[in-house]
Every structure is written in C-alpha cells, then in structure tokens.
Amino acid sequence: MLKRLAKFVGSKFIEDLGVFFTEFNDILGGFRQRAEETFALLRQPRVGFVLVASPEPMAVREALAFHRRLADAAMPFVGFVVNKIHVSRPLPSAMAARTTPIEDALAAHPGVARLGLSGTTRAMAAQALLAAHTEIETLAAADRRAIGELHAAGGAQALLVEVPLLRDDVHDVDRLVGLERYLLGDAAAVPAAAAGS
C-alpha cells in the first residue's frame, strides 16, 4: 500500500511522513508522562483544591460541577470560598413593618435635618429604604440557600469560607490584603457543618 501511495506522492513524502509520526510519538509520550507526573503531584496529601464561587445560581452550579469532577478524579478537595454574599441584617420588629420609626430616625439625623425635607419626602424616603432593605434580605435568603447546597456537596469535613459583598471591588493589592481577615481568620475557616448552623 505504501508503494502505491509513494507512486502518487513520492517516496520522499512517505519518508517525511514516517519521520513526523515517529517524532510526534516521542513528543506525545513526553506529554503523557508529564501529565501523569502532574496528576501524581496534585494528589499528594499536602495539596488541596479550593473552589471559589459567588452565591449566584450559575456560579453555584459550576462550582458543584467542578467539585464532582474533582471527586471523580480522586483529587483532594479542601473546601469552598463563597464570595459576594449579601449579609442579612433583620430590622427590629418595630421597624420591620412600619416606616414611622425610619421617618423619625431620618428626621433626627443632623445631615437629613439640614436638608429641610418635608414630612412627605421623609415618608417616601423611609418607604424606599424599607423596600431596599426587603430586597437585600431576599437576596441574603437566596444566598443562604445557595451556601446550603455547597455545604451539602462538600460534606462535614470541607471548609466553607464566606466573604461578604464588599462596598468596593478588589482591584488593587491593598484591598486584596484586606480580604485576609475573611480568608485566613479563625472564624472564616470552619467546617461546613458548623458554618451551616
């Protein structure tokens, strides 16, 4: 068959093709060996994988998919870092359903008092604040459910670190260093079972 092919493309081409496949096999064998060595390194006891995700549904699904792949490959999983969490801050029962206490607090604030707002404007502002707070509480409840999914997947031994939604994005070294208190603090890294309670 090679003789017939050589008639059409030339014997030099057949020789070059043979050299190519021989050298390619050597390269491919090297890739395979390095990949096996890399996998062996990644399975050592001193190595562990940490998955970082926001509590948004798509990010949680992706984190869970990566977790399954790590488990299927017998890779050492350490835990999750859940970033940009909305923190729940329930209002006292007196303020939760009525805007009057919020209006009173606005009227008593020196900065608001200097604006000279009418009672109607303060009432509208109080309603807007109460509505915004309700929205944040709804987001916080959704985040807790998403974190619960990660707790269940990670198991009791997995760590789960929660990083709240910060006022400013982390885009410089100082802010990155500021994350240390969440990522490395004693209260931050707790087993998933304890963090869920």
Disulfide bonds with the S-S distance in Angstrom:
none
